[in-house]
Amino acid sequence: MDSVPKPGGIPTGKERYIKGAALGEGTFGVVTKAEDTVTHKIVAIKKIRLGKYKEGVNFTAIREIKLLQELRHPHVIELVDCFPHKRNLNLVFECCESDLEAVIKDKFLPLGTPEIKSYLQMTLRAVAYCHESWVLHRDLKPNNLLIAPNGALKLADFGLARVFGSPNRKFTHQVFARWYRAPELLLGSKAYGPGVDVWAVGCVFAELMLRKPFFPGSSDIDQLGRIYQGLGTPTEETWPGHKTLPDYMEFSKTPAPDLRGAFATAPPEALDLLKKLMAFDPNRRVSAAEALRHAYFSAQPLATPFPDLPGGRQRFGDGGGGGNGGGDARAAPRGGGAEKSPGSGGGGGAMDAGGHSNASAKRAKTAPRAGDAMHFAASSASHASPATEPAAELMGGRAYRRRGDGDSGPDASRSFAAPMSTGGGSFSSGGPPGAGLDRPALTMVDAAYLRKRKLALDDAFLAASQDIEIERVGAE
């Protein structure tokens, strides 16, 4: 299966690249830095282990390769090459040195209005191009927005991406990391469009301004509670038909608060754009192309040109590597290296280069400890190791965990996940408990549903235990 040089003398396949240091290793393969002997550019090679021949190539890898071969845009990661070697499939990506998550977390980097405008504008351009090409990304988050050596932002990890546009086509709602998941997905909608990506862009926009996640929910119910607390509970006027969604649950009514309380220093145009990006009704949510024409981008100060943007201090492979070996070229996910599932683009996704800079290590030491609610609410370092539930691709009735969506590193024990409460909790923008808006309470219907769910799980566990006992007795 090894490639050989072409008659013209140009090497192909493995012979074309001079491999360097390993950037990371994950569930599906190893990511290595290399030099392209043809273009003399630095690239990142992800080696995917194919395993037994009867298993073939992971389907998400095929999907991502197909899409990235068709998508060509300055702000979309470039798939340079793809070649087999022995029993492995090698994907060659342009090499990026950092990602937006590392930029947000680095407190030594200035993130003023010009820098935020630039990062948001590049993100919207990439998303608008994907939507014009009838592609839904479905996994937008800072960890998948890579920073190239020239400062340009690159949208990466198309393992969950799908082509859309067919009438009445159904998709799984278990996509996106929970913190960036649109409310229609949390309520079980399987018929959706570009609005789910736009909502995630709004979450990234808010995170850039706050320098911490806007809605860091610890469960799907808690995520909805945080969204309703921050934006108010939807009504039939603001979101017609939302009560008919499969997983609809009723929360206590909460009026929409003034976003100025959470974004004290944001310009008025920024708050107006944020409201349009995060409208409850997907049909009223602004498109990525329309968002680019918003007055926010023409108001002073203008966006900083990307070559002048400050670079993240954390680089892939810093501190000896590690990471998760995910694909294109990105920093290790928050909270350490969790497994990457087939449904999250692990078969051909982006490269998660590991390692932690000295600044990251210092921030980890000052992260709040579990149970210290006051410290968690007041400290801006609380996002150093956030926990998100994995988005999953349902395959045969089984959900698979995704990388970047869980805490499995040393910081995991320090992260604090605020439980769903019946009030008294503060809004996600910070402040001591009880100082912000009260969080919506669960209704009696919700409580009854959760009790039934627990009883069903208990019955299933009991039945499984009896089956195991019968098998043990039969074996004896």
C-alpha positions as a LaTeX table, in Angstrom:
\begin{tabular}{lrrr}
\hline
Residue & $x$ (\AA) & $y$ (\AA) & $z$ (\AA) \\
\hline
Met1 & 0.00 & 0.00 & 0.00 \\
Asp2 & 3.02 & 2.34 & 0.28 \\
Ser3 & 3.18 & 5.13 & $-2.25$ \\
Val4 & 6.09 & 5.47 & $-4.67$ \\
Pro5 & 7.54 & 8.50 & $-6.43$ \\
Lys6 & 5.77 & 9.60 & $-9.58$ \\
Pro7 & 7.56 & 9.29 & $-12.94$ \\
Gly8 & 8.31 & 13.04 & $-12.82$ \\
Gly9 & 10.40 & 12.54 & $-9.67$ \\
Ile10 & 7.94 & 14.19 & $-7.24$ \\
Pro11 & 7.63 & 12.00 & $-4.15$ \\
Thr12 & 4.19 & 10.99 & $-2.92$ \\
Gly13 & 2.76 & 9.37 & 0.14 \\
Lys14 & 5.14 & 8.66 & 3.03 \\
Glu15 & 8.21 & 9.57 & 0.95 \\
Arg16 & 6.99 & 13.17 & 0.59 \\
Tyr17 & 7.24 & 14.04 & 4.28 \\
Ile18 & 10.08 & 14.24 & 6.78 \\
Lys19 & 8.59 & 13.45 & 10.16 \\
Gly20 & 9.57 & 15.36 & 13.25 \\
Ala21 & 8.47 & 15.37 & 16.87 \\
Ala22 & 5.21 & 13.81 & 18.00 \\
Leu23 & 2.63 & 16.43 & 18.94 \\
Gly24 & 0.18 & 14.14 & 20.68 \\
Glu25 & $-1.42$ & 10.73 & 20.86 \\
Gly26 & $-5.09$ & 9.88 & 21.26 \\
Thr27 & $-7.61$ & 7.10 & 20.95 \\
Phe28 & $-7.43$ & 6.83 & 17.19 \\
Gly29 & $-3.84$ & 7.62 & 16.37 \\
Val30 & $-0.67$ & 9.65 & 16.72 \\
Val31 & $-0.18$ & 13.22 & 15.48 \\
Thr32 & 3.27 & 14.12 & 14.22 \\
Lys33 & 4.84 & 17.33 & 13.03 \\
Ala34 & 6.48 & 17.00 & 9.61 \\
Glu35 & 7.99 & 18.93 & 6.72 \\
Asp36 & 6.55 & 18.69 & 3.22 \\
Thr37 & 9.52 & 18.17 & 0.90 \\
Val38 & 7.55 & 19.46 & $-2.08$ \\
Thr39 & 6.25 & 22.75 & $-0.66$ \\
His40 & 8.77 & 22.96 & 2.24 \\
Lys41 & 5.92 & 23.82 & 4.61 \\
Ile42 & 5.39 & 22.47 & 8.10 \\
Val43 & 2.38 & 20.14 & 8.29 \\
Ala44 & 0.71 & 17.92 & 10.86 \\
Ile45 & 0.24 & 14.24 & 10.03 \\
Lys46 & $-2.37$ & 12.24 & 11.86 \\
Lys47 & $-1.95$ & 8.49 & 11.65 \\
Ile48 & $-5.25$ & 6.64 & 12.06 \\
Arg49 & $-4.97$ & 3.03 & 13.11 \\
Leu50 & $-7.28$ & 0.98 & 10.94 \\
Gly51 & $-7.14$ & $-2.13$ & 13.12 \\
Lys52 & $-8.41$ & $-5.34$ & 11.55 \\
Tyr53 & $-9.07$ & $-5.22$ & 7.84 \\
Lys54 & $-12.69$ & $-6.31$ & 8.24 \\
Glu55 & $-13.42$ & $-3.17$ & 10.27 \\
Gly56 & $-12.34$ & $-0.81$ & 7.51 \\
Val57 & $-11.97$ & 2.96 & 7.84 \\
Asn58 & $-14.07$ & 4.75 & 10.42 \\
Phe59 & $-17.07$ & 6.27 & 8.65 \\
Thr60 & $-16.61$ & 9.68 & 10.26 \\
Ala61 & $-13.07$ & 9.77 & 8.85 \\
Ile62 & $-14.42$ & 9.16 & 5.36 \\
Arg63 & $-17.04$ & 11.86 & 5.86 \\
Glu64 & $-14.49$ & 14.40 & 7.07 \\
Ile65 & $-12.04$ & 13.61 & 4.28 \\
Lys66 & $-14.78$ & 14.02 & 1.70 \\
Leu67 & $-15.94$ & 17.37 & 3.08 \\
Leu68 & $-12.48$ & 18.84 & 3.60 \\
Gln69 & $-11.47$ & 17.90 & 0.05 \\
Glu70 & $-14.40$ & 19.97 & $-1.21$ \\
Leu71 & $-14.16$ & 22.93 & 1.18 \\
Arg72 & $-11.50$ & 25.52 & 0.35 \\
His73 & $-11.54$ & 28.75 & 2.34 \\
Pro74 & $-8.93$ & 30.93 & 4.08 \\
His75 & $-10.59$ & 30.27 & 7.44 \\
Val76 & $-11.25$ & 26.52 & 7.06 \\
Ile77 & $-8.48$ & 24.06 & 7.91 \\
Glu78 & $-6.82$ & 22.63 & 4.82 \\
Leu79 & $-6.49$ & 18.90 & 4.26 \\
Val80 & $-3.21$ & 18.81 & 2.34 \\
Asp81 & $-2.95$ & 15.10 & 1.61 \\
Cys82 & $-4.25$ & 11.67 & 2.50 \\
Phe83 & $-2.29$ & 8.47 & 1.98 \\
Pro84 & $-2.16$ & 4.88 & 3.28 \\
His85 & 0.91 & 3.35 & 4.86 \\
Lys86 & 0.96 & $-0.26$ & 6.00 \\
Arg87 & $-2.25$ & $-0.69$ & 8.00 \\
Asn88 & $-2.67$ & 2.99 & 8.80 \\
Leu89 & $-4.36$ & 5.92 & 7.13 \\
Asn90 & $-2.45$ & 9.20 & 7.28 \\
Leu91 & $-4.19$ & 12.57 & 7.06 \\
Val92 & $-1.98$ & 15.59 & 6.38 \\
Phe93 & $-3.25$ & 18.97 & 7.63 \\
Glu94 & $-1.77$ & 22.42 & 7.61 \\
Cys95 & $-0.08$ & 22.92 & 10.96 \\
Cys96 & $-1.57$ & 25.41 & 13.40 \\
Glu97 & 0.23 & 26.53 & 16.53 \\
Ser98 & $-2.63$ & 27.23 & 18.93 \\
Asp99 & $-6.40$ & 27.54 & 19.22 \\
Leu100 & $-8.95$ & 30.07 & 20.41 \\
Glu101 & $-9.40$ & 28.30 & 23.73 \\
Ala102 & $-5.73$ & 28.88 & 24.58 \\
Val103 & $-6.10$ & 32.55 & 23.64 \\
Ile104 & $-9.16$ & 32.98 & 25.86 \\
Lys105 & $-7.50$ & 31.24 & 28.81 \\
Asp106 & $-4.23$ & 33.17 & 28.58 \\
Lys107 & $-4.72$ & 36.12 & 30.94 \\
Phe108 & $-1.52$ & 37.73 & 29.67 \\
Leu109 & $-3.06$ & 38.30 & 26.23 \\
Pro110 & $-5.21$ & 41.40 & 25.70 \\
Leu111 & $-8.67$ & 40.73 & 24.33 \\
Gly112 & $-10.24$ & 44.09 & 23.65 \\
Thr113 & $-13.04$ & 44.96 & 21.27 \\
Pro114 & $-10.77$ & 45.05 & 18.16 \\
Glu115 & $-9.35$ & 41.58 & 18.87 \\
Ile116 & $-12.77$ & 40.11 & 19.68 \\
Lys117 & $-14.20$ & 41.56 & 16.48 \\
Ser118 & $-11.41$ & 39.99 & 14.46 \\
Tyr119 & $-11.82$ & 36.51 & 15.91 \\
Leu120 & $-15.62$ & 36.65 & 15.62 \\
Gln121 & $-15.45$ & 37.95 & 12.06 \\
Met122 & $-13.15$ & 35.13 & 10.93 \\
Thr123 & $-15.38$ & 32.57 & 12.66 \\
Leu124 & $-18.50$ & 33.93 & 10.96 \\
Arg125 & $-16.77$ & 33.93 & 7.57 \\
Ala126 & $-15.84$ & 30.27 & 7.95 \\
Val127 & $-19.34$ & 29.31 & 9.13 \\
Ala128 & $-21.03$ & 31.37 & 6.40 \\
Tyr129 & $-18.90$ & 29.62 & 3.77 \\
Cys130 & $-19.81$ & 26.19 & 5.16 \\
His131 & $-23.52$ & 27.06 & 5.12 \\
Glu132 & $-23.27$ & 28.40 & 1.57 \\
Ser133 & $-21.76$ & 25.02 & 0.69 \\
Trp134 & $-24.70$ & 23.29 & 2.45 \\
Val135 & $-22.55$ & 21.92 & 5.26 \\
Leu136 & $-23.44$ & 21.99 & 8.97 \\
His137 & $-20.38$ & 21.85 & 11.22 \\
Arg138 & $-22.22$ & 20.75 & 14.41 \\
Asp139 & $-19.18$ & 20.94 & 16.69 \\
Leu140 & $-18.29$ & 24.61 & 17.00 \\
Lys141 & $-16.34$ & 25.52 & 20.14 \\
Pro142 & $-13.12$ & 27.43 & 20.90 \\
Asn143 & $-11.11$ & 24.21 & 20.90 \\
Asn144 & $-12.04$ & 23.66 & 17.21 \\
Leu145 & $-11.08$ & 27.17 & 16.12 \\
Leu146 & $-7.36$ & 26.91 & 15.43 \\
Ile147 & $-4.85$ & 29.74 & 15.14 \\
Ala148 & $-2.46$ & 29.52 & 12.18 \\
Pro149 & 1.14 & 30.79 & 12.40 \\
Asn150 & 0.11 & 33.98 & 10.54 \\
Gly151 & $-2.65$ & 34.66 & 13.09 \\
Ala152 & $-5.55$ & 33.57 & 10.89 \\
Leu153 & $-8.34$ & 31.58 & 12.52 \\
Lys154 & $-9.16$ & 28.18 & 11.01 \\
Leu155 & $-12.35$ & 26.17 & 11.53 \\
Ala156 & $-11.40$ & 22.53 & 12.12 \\
Asp157 & $-12.73$ & 19.10 & 13.12 \\
Phe158 & $-15.45$ & 18.20 & 10.63 \\
Gly159 & $-16.04$ & 14.75 & 12.10 \\
Leu160 & $-19.64$ & 15.66 & 13.02 \\
Ala161 & $-20.32$ & 17.77 & 9.93 \\
Arg162 & $-23.20$ & 16.82 & 7.67 \\
Val163 & $-24.61$ & 18.00 & 4.37 \\
Phe164 & $-28.06$ & 19.55 & 4.83 \\
Gly165 & $-30.84$ & 20.86 & 2.62 \\
Ser166 & $-32.93$ & 17.76 & 1.93 \\
Pro167 & $-36.60$ & 18.31 & 2.86 \\
Asn168 & $-37.76$ & 16.67 & 6.10 \\
Arg169 & $-34.34$ & 15.15 & 6.74 \\
Lys170 & $-33.79$ & 14.05 & 10.34 \\
Phe171 & $-30.49$ & 14.37 & 12.20 \\
Thr172 & $-29.39$ & 13.30 & 15.66 \\
His173 & $-29.73$ & 15.98 & 18.31 \\
Gln174 & $-26.74$ & 14.63 & 20.25 \\
Val175 & $-24.21$ & 16.96 & 18.65 \\
Phe176 & $-22.04$ & 19.83 & 19.88 \\
Ala177 & $-20.41$ & 20.03 & 23.29 \\
Arg178 & $-23.22$ & 20.80 & 25.74 \\
Trp179 & $-22.07$ & 24.34 & 26.55 \\
Tyr180 & $-22.49$ & 25.29 & 22.87 \\
Arg181 & $-25.64$ & 23.29 & 22.14 \\
Ala182 & $-28.69$ & 25.21 & 20.92 \\
Pro183 & $-31.91$ & 24.98 & 22.99 \\
Glu184 & $-33.77$ & 23.16 & 20.20 \\
Leu185 & $-31.17$ & 20.37 & 20.40 \\
Leu186 & $-31.45$ & 20.21 & 24.18 \\
Leu187 & $-35.21$ & 19.77 & 23.73 \\
Gly188 & $-34.70$ & 16.87 & 21.33 \\
Ser189 & $-35.34$ & 18.45 & 17.93 \\
Lys190 & $-34.11$ & 16.29 & 15.02 \\
Ala191 & $-35.12$ & 18.70 & 12.27 \\
Tyr192 & $-32.76$ & 21.65 & 12.33 \\
Gly193 & $-30.58$ & 23.77 & 10.08 \\
Pro194 & $-27.76$ & 26.36 & 10.16 \\
Gly195 & $-29.23$ & 27.98 & 13.28 \\
Val196 & $-27.52$ & 25.41 & 15.51 \\
Asp197 & $-24.10$ & 26.57 & 14.28 \\
Val198 & $-25.08$ & 30.22 & 14.71 \\
Trp199 & $-26.09$ & 29.63 & 18.35 \\
Ala200 & $-22.68$ & 28.07 & 19.00 \\
Val201 & $-21.01$ & 31.12 & 17.43 \\
Gly202 & $-23.00$ & 33.28 & 19.85 \\
Cys203 & $-21.69$ & 31.20 & 22.78 \\
Val204 & $-18.12$ & 31.63 & 21.51 \\
Phe205 & $-18.72$ & 35.39 & 21.12 \\
Ala206 & $-19.94$ & 35.62 & 24.72 \\
Glu207 & $-16.97$ & 33.56 & 25.90 \\
Leu208 & $-14.56$ & 35.93 & 24.16 \\
Met209 & $-16.09$ & 38.89 & 25.98 \\
Leu210 & $-16.31$ & 37.16 & 29.37 \\
Arg211 & $-13.14$ & 35.08 & 29.02 \\
Lys212 & $-15.08$ & 32.17 & 30.49 \\
Pro213 & $-17.98$ & 30.02 & 29.20 \\
Phe214 & $-21.35$ & 31.77 & 29.14 \\
Phe215 & $-23.56$ & 28.75 & 29.96 \\
Pro216 & $-21.40$ & 26.06 & 31.65 \\
Gly217 & $-24.15$ & 23.53 & 32.39 \\
Ser218 & $-23.40$ & 20.28 & 34.21 \\
Ser219 & $-26.31$ & 18.37 & 32.62 \\
Asp220 & $-28.86$ & 18.94 & 29.88 \\
Ile221 & $-31.46$ & 20.14 & 32.39 \\
Asp222 & $-28.93$ & 22.38 & 34.09 \\
Gln223 & $-27.88$ & 23.72 & 30.68 \\
Leu224 & $-31.46$ & 24.69 & 29.88 \\
Gly225 & $-31.79$ & 26.28 & 33.31 \\
Arg226 & $-28.71$ & 28.40 & 32.76 \\
Ile227 & $-29.88$ & 29.46 & 29.29 \\
Tyr228 & $-33.31$ & 30.43 & 30.61 \\
Gln229 & $-31.71$ & 32.25 & 33.51 \\
Gly230 & $-29.47$ & 34.24 & 31.20 \\
Leu231 & $-31.97$ & 34.94 & 28.41 \\
Gly232 & $-35.35$ & 34.40 & 30.07 \\
Thr233 & $-37.72$ & 31.50 & 29.52 \\
Pro234 & $-39.15$ & 31.31 & 25.99 \\
Thr235 & $-42.82$ & 31.93 & 25.27 \\
Glu236 & $-45.06$ & 31.16 & 22.32 \\
Glu237 & $-44.39$ & 34.70 & 21.13 \\
Thr238 & $-40.60$ & 34.43 & 21.28 \\
Trp239 & $-40.41$ & 30.79 & 20.16 \\
Pro240 & $-43.58$ & 29.44 & 18.54 \\
Gly241 & $-44.00$ & 25.66 & 18.78 \\
His242 & $-41.23$ & 24.95 & 21.25 \\
Lys243 & $-43.64$ & 23.13 & 23.57 \\
Thr244 & $-44.16$ & 20.45 & 20.89 \\
Leu245 & $-40.50$ & 19.38 & 20.84 \\
Pro246 & $-39.87$ & 15.77 & 21.97 \\
Asp247 & $-38.00$ & 16.50 & 25.20 \\
Tyr248 & $-39.85$ & 19.67 & 26.21 \\
Met249 & $-40.00$ & 20.32 & 29.93 \\
Glu250 & $-41.57$ & 23.28 & 31.67 \\
Phe251 & $-39.49$ & 25.63 & 33.78 \\
Ser252 & $-40.73$ & 28.35 & 36.06 \\
Lys253 & $-41.18$ & 31.61 & 34.18 \\
Thr254 & $-38.19$ & 33.95 & 34.26 \\
Pro255 & $-38.19$ & 37.34 & 32.54 \\
Ala256 & $-35.37$ & 38.14 & 30.16 \\
Pro257 & $-32.65$ & 40.03 & 32.07 \\
Asp258 & $-30.64$ & 42.93 & 30.72 \\
Leu259 & $-27.44$ & 41.53 & 29.18 \\
Arg260 & $-25.66$ & 44.68 & 30.28 \\
Gly261 & $-25.43$ & 43.15 & 33.74 \\
Ala262 & $-23.36$ & 40.26 & 32.42 \\
Phe263 & $-21.38$ & 42.24 & 29.82 \\
Ala264 & $-20.70$ & 45.50 & 31.60 \\
Thr265 & $-18.01$ & 46.76 & 29.21 \\
Ala266 & $-19.42$ & 45.48 & 25.90 \\
Pro267 & $-20.47$ & 48.08 & 23.31 \\
Pro268 & $-24.22$ & 48.33 & 22.54 \\
Glu269 & $-23.70$ & 46.89 & 19.04 \\
Ala270 & $-22.09$ & 43.80 & 20.55 \\
Leu271 & $-25.07$ & 43.10 & 22.79 \\
Asp272 & $-27.48$ & 43.61 & 19.90 \\
Leu273 & $-25.54$ & 41.13 & 17.75 \\
Leu274 & $-25.36$ & 38.64 & 20.63 \\
Lys275 & $-29.15$ & 38.77 & 21.06 \\
Lys276 & $-29.64$ & 38.06 & 17.36 \\
Leu277 & $-27.14$ & 35.18 & 17.37 \\
Met278 & $-28.83$ & 33.62 & 20.41 \\
Ala279 & $-32.49$ & 34.12 & 19.57 \\
Phe280 & $-34.59$ & 31.21 & 20.85 \\
Asp281 & $-36.53$ & 30.74 & 17.62 \\
Pro282 & $-34.14$ & 29.23 & 15.01 \\
Asn283 & $-36.18$ & 30.88 & 12.25 \\
Arg284 & $-35.57$ & 34.31 & 13.78 \\
Arg285 & $-31.91$ & 33.68 & 14.51 \\
Val286 & $-29.63$ & 35.75 & 12.30 \\
Ser287 & $-27.62$ & 33.87 & 9.67 \\
Ala288 & $-23.82$ & 33.93 & 9.61 \\
Ala289 & $-23.83$ & 35.99 & 6.40 \\
Glu290 & $-26.27$ & 38.51 & 7.90 \\
Ala291 & $-24.22$ & 38.72 & 11.09 \\
Leu292 & $-21.17$ & 39.76 & 9.05 \\
Arg293 & $-23.13$ & 42.79 & 7.84 \\
His294 & $-24.09$ & 43.87 & 11.36 \\
Ala295 & $-23.21$ & 47.39 & 12.52 \\
Tyr296 & $-20.94$ & 45.90 & 15.18 \\
Phe297 & $-18.21$ & 45.28 & 12.61 \\
Ser298 & $-18.38$ & 48.76 & 11.04 \\
Ala299 & $-18.41$ & 50.65 & 14.35 \\
Gln300 & $-15.20$ & 52.00 & 15.85 \\
Pro301 & $-12.81$ & 50.54 & 16.84 \\
Leu302 & $-12.50$ & 48.31 & 13.77 \\
Ala303 & $-11.35$ & 44.70 & 13.85 \\
Thr304 & $-7.63$ & 44.09 & 14.21 \\
Pro305 & $-6.06$ & 42.54 & 11.07 \\
Phe306 & $-5.23$ & 38.93 & 11.90 \\
Pro307 & $-1.45$ & 39.29 & 11.35 \\
Asp308 & $-1.47$ & 41.82 & 14.21 \\
Leu309 & $-3.43$ & 39.66 & 16.65 \\
Pro310 & $-1.61$ & 38.51 & 19.80 \\
Gly311 & $-0.58$ & 34.87 & 19.63 \\
Gly312 & $-1.32$ & 32.33 & 22.33 \\
Arg313 & 1.60 & 31.47 & 24.60 \\
Gln314 & 0.67 & 27.79 & 24.62 \\
Arg315 & 1.96 & 25.85 & 21.62 \\
Phe316 & 1.32 & 22.28 & 20.58 \\
Gly317 & 3.89 & 19.98 & 22.06 \\
Asp318 & 4.92 & 22.42 & 24.81 \\
Gly319 & 6.07 & 20.58 & 27.89 \\
Gly320 & 6.86 & 17.39 & 26.06 \\
Gly321 & 3.65 & 16.74 & 24.19 \\
Gly322 & 0.89 & 14.44 & 25.28 \\
Gly323 & $-2.48$ & 15.56 & 24.11 \\
Asn324 & $-5.09$ & 13.53 & 22.39 \\
Gly325 & $-4.02$ & 13.07 & 18.84 \\
Gly326 & $-7.26$ & 14.26 & 17.40 \\
Gly327 & $-6.34$ & 15.73 & 14.02 \\
Asp328 & $-5.80$ & 19.22 & 12.57 \\
Ala329 & $-3.63$ & 20.97 & 15.15 \\
Arg330 & $-5.12$ & 22.16 & 18.36 \\
Ala331 & $-4.32$ & 22.39 & 22.03 \\
Ala332 & $-5.26$ & 19.74 & 24.54 \\
Pro333 & $-8.92$ & 19.90 & 25.60 \\
Arg334 & $-9.96$ & 21.46 & 28.86 \\
Gly335 & $-9.54$ & 19.24 & 31.83 \\
Gly336 & $-7.09$ & 16.85 & 30.21 \\
Gly337 & $-7.31$ & 14.22 & 27.51 \\
Ala338 & $-10.64$ & 12.45 & 27.47 \\
Glu339 & $-11.46$ & 9.85 & 24.88 \\
Lys340 & $-12.55$ & 10.91 & 21.41 \\
Ser341 & $-15.48$ & 9.01 & 20.04 \\
Pro342 & $-16.08$ & 7.84 & 16.50 \\
Gly343 & $-18.95$ & 10.28 & 16.31 \\
Ser344 & $-16.79$ & 13.29 & 17.09 \\
Gly345 & $-14.46$ & 13.15 & 14.18 \\
Gly346 & $-11.77$ & 11.09 & 15.82 \\
Gly347 & $-11.36$ & 9.07 & 12.66 \\
Gly348 & $-10.29$ & 12.05 & 10.67 \\
Gly349 & $-10.70$ & 15.01 & 12.92 \\
Ala350 & $-8.46$ & 17.71 & 14.14 \\
Met351 & $-5.19$ & 17.23 & 15.92 \\
Asp352 & $-5.23$ & 17.82 & 19.65 \\
Ala353 & $-1.66$ & 18.54 & 20.53 \\
Gly354 & $-1.03$ & 18.26 & 24.21 \\
Gly355 & 1.27 & 19.91 & 26.67 \\
His356 & 0.81 & 22.81 & 29.03 \\
Ser357 & 2.73 & 26.06 & 29.18 \\
Asn358 & 4.15 & 27.50 & 32.39 \\
Ala359 & 1.31 & 30.03 & 32.48 \\
Ser360 & $-1.21$ & 27.19 & 32.19 \\
Ala361 & 0.46 & 25.33 & 35.05 \\
Lys362 & 0.31 & 28.40 & 37.27 \\
Arg363 & $-3.37$ & 28.90 & 36.50 \\
Ala364 & $-4.06$ & 25.24 & 37.27 \\
Lys365 & $-2.59$ & 25.66 & 40.76 \\
Thr366 & $-4.99$ & 28.50 & 41.48 \\
Ala367 & $-8.09$ & 26.74 & 40.14 \\
Pro368 & $-10.97$ & 26.55 & 42.66 \\
Arg369 & $-11.44$ & 23.34 & 44.55 \\
Ala370 & $-14.59$ & 21.25 & 44.44 \\
Gly371 & $-17.23$ & 22.54 & 46.81 \\
Asp372 & $-15.80$ & 26.04 & 47.08 \\
Ala373 & $-18.84$ & 27.68 & 45.54 \\
Met374 & $-17.94$ & 31.20 & 46.63 \\
His375 & $-14.48$ & 30.94 & 45.09 \\
Phe376 & $-15.93$ & 29.42 & 41.92 \\
Ala377 & $-18.43$ & 32.21 & 41.41 \\
Ala378 & $-15.99$ & 35.00 & 42.16 \\
Ser379 & $-12.86$ & 33.73 & 40.43 \\
Ser380 & $-12.27$ & 34.19 & 36.71 \\
Ala381 & $-9.98$ & 31.16 & 36.80 \\
Ser382 & $-12.94$ & 28.87 & 37.17 \\
His383 & $-12.85$ & 27.96 & 33.49 \\
Ala384 & $-9.34$ & 26.53 & 33.69 \\
Ser385 & $-10.72$ & 23.01 & 33.73 \\
Pro386 & $-14.43$ & 23.13 & 32.84 \\
Ala387 & $-16.51$ & 20.00 & 32.52 \\
Thr388 & $-18.89$ & 19.53 & 29.67 \\
Glu389 & $-20.94$ & 16.49 & 28.94 \\
Pro390 & $-19.92$ & 14.90 & 25.67 \\
Ala391 & $-21.99$ & 15.34 & 22.64 \\
Ala392 & $-22.52$ & 11.88 & 21.19 \\
Glu393 & $-23.41$ & 10.28 & 17.93 \\
Leu394 & $-26.02$ & 7.60 & 18.60 \\
Met395 & $-24.88$ & 4.38 & 17.00 \\
Gly396 & $-26.95$ & 1.28 & 17.58 \\
Gly397 & $-28.64$ & 2.87 & 20.58 \\
Arg398 & $-25.32$ & 3.53 & 22.31 \\
Ala399 & $-23.82$ & 6.94 & 23.01 \\
Tyr400 & $-20.08$ & 7.41 & 22.62 \\
Arg401 & $-18.06$ & 9.93 & 24.58 \\
Arg402 & $-16.34$ & 12.75 & 22.74 \\
Arg403 & $-13.03$ & 14.41 & 23.40 \\
Gly404 & $-13.04$ & 17.87 & 24.91 \\
Asp405 & $-16.33$ & 17.17 & 26.67 \\
Gly406 & $-15.22$ & 15.78 & 30.00 \\
Asp407 & $-12.67$ & 16.22 & 32.76 \\
Ser408 & $-10.16$ & 13.43 & 33.13 \\
Gly409 & $-6.97$ & 15.26 & 34.05 \\
Pro410 & $-5.56$ & 16.41 & 37.37 \\
Asp411 & $-7.73$ & 19.51 & 37.22 \\
Ala412 & $-10.89$ & 17.45 & 37.12 \\
Ser413 & $-11.09$ & 17.16 & 40.89 \\
Arg414 & $-10.85$ & 20.93 & 41.21 \\
Ser415 & $-13.60$ & 21.87 & 38.82 \\
Phe416 & $-16.90$ & 22.86 & 40.32 \\
Ala417 & $-20.15$ & 22.02 & 38.56 \\
Ala418 & $-23.05$ & 23.97 & 39.98 \\
Pro419 & $-25.99$ & 21.59 & 40.44 \\
Met420 & $-29.53$ & 22.34 & 39.29 \\
Ser421 & $-31.17$ & 24.23 & 42.12 \\
Thr422 & $-34.52$ & 25.69 & 43.02 \\
Gly423 & $-33.16$ & 29.21 & 43.39 \\
Gly424 & $-30.47$ & 31.19 & 45.10 \\
Gly425 & $-27.83$ & 30.47 & 42.45 \\
Ser426 & $-26.00$ & 33.30 & 40.75 \\
Phe427 & $-25.95$ & 33.96 & 37.02 \\
Ser428 & $-23.09$ & 32.47 & 35.03 \\
Ser429 & $-21.41$ & 35.84 & 34.61 \\
Gly430 & $-20.00$ & 35.55 & 38.13 \\
Gly431 & $-20.64$ & 37.09 & 41.50 \\
Pro432 & $-21.34$ & 35.48 & 44.86 \\
Pro433 & $-24.20$ & 33.00 & 45.16 \\
Gly434 & $-27.52$ & 34.70 & 45.60 \\
Ala435 & $-26.32$ & 38.02 & 44.19 \\
Gly436 & $-27.64$ & 37.39 & 40.68 \\
Leu437 & $-30.91$ & 36.19 & 39.28 \\
Asp438 & $-32.59$ & 33.16 & 40.82 \\
Arg439 & $-32.35$ & 30.11 & 38.65 \\
Pro440 & $-35.59$ & 28.59 & 37.37 \\
Ala441 & $-36.96$ & 25.79 & 39.53 \\
Leu442 & $-37.97$ & 22.37 & 38.28 \\
Thr443 & $-41.71$ & 21.84 & 38.12 \\
Met444 & $-43.57$ & 18.85 & 39.54 \\
Val445 & $-43.73$ & 17.38 & 36.04 \\
Asp446 & $-39.93$ & 17.48 & 35.75 \\
Ala447 & $-39.48$ & 15.89 & 39.17 \\
Ala448 & $-41.94$ & 13.10 & 38.33 \\
Tyr449 & $-40.15$ & 12.45 & 35.03 \\
Leu450 & $-36.78$ & 12.17 & 36.78 \\
Arg451 & $-38.21$ & 9.78 & 39.40 \\
Lys452 & $-39.65$ & 7.55 & 36.66 \\
Arg453 & $-36.34$ & 7.66 & 34.84 \\
Lys454 & $-34.48$ & 6.56 & 37.96 \\
Leu455 & $-36.94$ & 3.72 & 38.60 \\
Ala456 & $-36.58$ & 2.52 & 35.00 \\
Leu457 & $-32.78$ & 2.48 & 35.37 \\
Asp458 & $-33.06$ & 0.61 & 38.69 \\
Asp459 & $-35.29$ & $-2.02$ & 37.06 \\
Ala460 & $-32.86$ & $-2.42$ & 34.18 \\
Phe461 & $-29.96$ & $-2.84$ & 36.60 \\
Leu462 & $-31.89$ & $-5.44$ & 38.62 \\
Ala463 & $-32.77$ & $-7.41$ & 35.49 \\
Ala464 & $-29.16$ & $-7.37$ & 34.33 \\
Ser465 & $-27.98$ & $-8.55$ & 37.75 \\
Gln466 & $-30.43$ & $-11.47$ & 37.68 \\
Asp467 & $-29.23$ & $-12.48$ & 34.20 \\
Ile468 & $-25.62$ & $-12.48$ & 35.40 \\
Glu469 & $-26.56$ & $-14.61$ & 38.45 \\
Ile470 & $-28.37$ & $-17.14$ & 36.25 \\
Glu471 & $-25.36$ & $-17.39$ & 33.93 \\
Arg472 & $-23.02$ & $-17.87$ & 36.92 \\
Val473 & $-25.18$ & $-20.64$ & 38.38 \\
Gly474 & $-25.42$ & $-22.36$ & 35.00 \\
Ala475 & $-21.66$ & $-22.22$ & 34.59 \\
Glu476 & $-21.18$ & $-23.89$ & 37.98 \\
\hline
\end{tabular}
